[in-house]
C-alpha cells in the first residue's frame, strides 16, 4: 500500500470515529432530555408541578400524560434534521 493510500485510509477512519462520536453524543443528549421530561417532570416533580395549572390541567399531570409524548415526537424530528446535517458534514448522506 502506498503512503497516500495509507493516509487516505487513516483520515477516513478518523472521520468515521469522529462521526460516530458526534452521533452517540447527540443520541445521549436526546435520551437525557426525554428522561428528564418523562421521568423527572412526569413522576418525581409531578407534585411540585401540579401547583401550576395550564388550561385547567395540572402541569405534572400534563407532563405525565401528554408532555413526554410530545417531547419524544419533537426529539424524533430534531434527530432526523441533526442526523441529516451530520451525514452531509461527513459525506455519508444518501441521495
N, C-alpha and C positions, 0 to 999 in steps of 0.2 A: 504494500500500500504506500502510495506516495505521501509526501508531507502535507500537500494541500488537501488530499482526501482525508487524512487523519485530523487536520484542523477543522475541516468541514463537519466531520463526524462528531468531534468533541463539542463544537459550537451548537450542533443540533441537539446533542444530549443535554447540554447546559440549558438550552432553550426549553427543552421538554421538562426538565426538572423545575425550572422557574415557572412554567405554565401550570404544572400540577400543584406546585406550592401555592400559587395565587388562587387556583381553583379550590383547593382544600380550605384555604383561609376564608374565601368568600362563603363557602358552604358552612363552615363552622360559625361564622358571623351570623348567617341567616338562621341557623339552628338555635343559636343562643337567643336571638330576637324572638323566635317562635316559642322557645321555652319560657322566656320571661313573660310574654304576653299570655300564654295559655296556662302555665303553672303558677307563676308568681302572682300575676294580676288576677287570674281566674280562680285561684284556690287560696293561696297564702294571704294576699292582700285584699281578698274579697270583702271581709268585714269592714275594713277601713274604707274601701272604695264604695261600699254600699251607702255611705253617708252622703254621697254625691248622686243626684238624680238627674237623668237626662231623658227627656221625653216621657216622663212618668215611670221610668225603669231605673233600678239601682245600678250604678256603674259596675260593681263587682259581678252582679248577675249578668249584665250585658257582656262583659269580657268572657265569662264562663260559657255563655250560650252562643253568642254570635261573634264577638270580637276576635277570638282566637281563629275562627274560621276565616273571617275577612282578612285578617293579617296573613294567614297562611296562603290564601289565594293571591294577595298582593305580593308576597315573597316569591311565589312561583313566577309571576310576570317580571319582577325585578331580576330574578335569577336568569331568566331567559335573555333579557336585554343585556345584563352584565356578561353572561357567557358568550353571547354573540360578539360583544366588544373584545373580550379576551381571545376568542378564536381568531378574530381578524388581526389582533395585535401580534399573535404568534403564527399567523398564516396557516391555521388548521381549520378554517371555516369551510363549510360546504357551499357549493354553488347552487 
